[in-house]
Amino acid sequence: SAVLEEVLPPMLSHHAEVWVVTGSGHHVAHRSHQKQGGVLWAAVDAHLGEALPGLSEADRRCWYSYHPAKDHNGYHCAFLVRRRRR
């Protein structure tokens, strides 16, 4: 979450949308902790859904929206984050 807090605001100040690619975790070993439904994907999903430091939940929804994306096999693997206002 610290990386997203550092990277997303400046990226969204210069670009209308940013892809956050996480991978789905479907290709890792079955006995790996990463196999539990895509650990990174779930963490990014949770972080994007939370209010950012200094922003209320309502302000966060005004600042950006995010949409999960799937690959051609139907696995969740990324998020499209869109700036709503400057």
Secondary structure by P-SEA (a helix, b strand, c coil): caaaaaccaaaaacccccccccccccccccccccccccaaaaaaaaaaacccccccaaaaaaabbbbbbbcccccccbbbbbbccc
